[in-house]
């Protein structure tokens, strides 16, 4: 066991110790750490398929990445002028 599956097991054990107020932020950090360590977002989705907090964190991560790509694209267009 490794990667997203191990992270899921750790998350399942620790989430009860994280207040509901902080749980979304903790899930965001978990997703960022997994992606920063070269785990595929689809593997992460599959491992956490039943966890709505993680699903929301994944959606947020994807949305942020799309915005970053759009900002990079807009910046490159501005350089052409």
HELIX and SHEET records of a PDB file:
HELIX    1   1 UNK A    3  UNK A   14  1                                  12    
HELIX    2   2 UNK A   15  UNK A   17  5                                   3    
HELIX    3   3 UNK A   20  UNK A   36  1                                  17    
HELIX    4   4 UNK A   41  UNK A   47  1                                   7    
HELIX    5   5 UNK A   52  UNK A   79  1                                  28    
END                                                                             
